Amino acid sequence: MKYSWTAYLIILIFIAGCRDEVLPKPGAMLRLDYPNAQYQHLKTNCKYTFELNTLSNLKENKDCSLILDYPMMKGSVYITYKPVRDNLKTLLTDAQKLSYEHVVKADNIVEQPFVNTDERVYGMFYEVSGNAASQSQFYVTDSTDHFVTGSLYFYAKPNYDSILPAAVYLQKDIRRIMETLRWKK
């Protein structure tokens, strides 16, 4: 009789434990909320100026090359200045070539021309989608004296789905740089 109660108890546990069907949890979506961008005027001795996001940490080199580091997003925007000295065609070719070096890993590269005739700022913004090393590239020039290029890089191996929210946020900052860029006299 003792044995039969044990068997009944085991059967009862199996029946009671199998009431609800076990379902897998749905895939979670990563939600990254970044603070609203606040901008301040860049103060350097360089021949250009623009508004930069206060979330970025500015590192300035002697040749007016800048690094805007965004530690919260684990990314940086590298900005390079070159004077135009009868080499505009070479500078344009190099900037375009740099953008299209990512075509091997990129799913798509969208070119967006930029023209600000009032301030003599002309350029191109490249939005790169896919697992490329750089998600954005740009260049601006006044066509006679100044040429500035910029590239967005993340600290991690590119995984487009993971870095997309940060890439979109920083692409807005890059557009703001282009829109507010002014040449010093």
Order of alpha helices (4+ residues) and beta strands (2+ residues): alpha-beta-beta-beta-beta-beta-beta-alpha-beta-beta-beta-beta-alpha-beta
